[in-house]
Amino acid sequence: MHLLIDGYAGDTQRMWDRDFVHKFLEEFPATLGMNKIYGPVVLEYDAPKPEDSGVSGFVVIAESHISVHTFPERSYMNIDIFSCKAFDSQKALDRVKEQFRLQNMKTWQVDRGLEHYDPSLARPRGVREQVAGPADN
């Protein structure tokens, strides 16, 4: 599952706060039953246009990744949560809204991950599936 969140009219102080974003990414995977394997990594970006500046961070989870990008001058942020296994998307939305004090959100959910894996699409074109059997002599 891939949950995409655009958050609006939130707490811009939290959006600017690298430590807050780091703590969010440190704790958030466990709240969704995910397993953190690397990070979080959080950086501040000072863009040539101030409205493009903000904080970006990500954490790698065994199931895939979670990323956060904030644009405090626009009172806007986006978060991507991608997991190879299903998770409680409403719980994720509620937590994000609460933590960043968002007034408005636009969200999209894309069904991706291992439960949607189609092995017939994984074979290169022109390669036929081999059937195991006794060797011809």
PyMOL commands that set and color helices and strands:
alter all, ss='L'
color gray80, all
select helices_A, chain A and resi 12-16+18-31+50-52+72-74+89-100+114-116+119-122
alter helices_A, ss='H'
color red, helices_A
select strands_A, chain A and resi 2-8+36-45+54-61+64-71+76-83+104-110
alter strands_A, ss='S'
color yellow, strands_A
deselect
rebuild
show_as cartoon
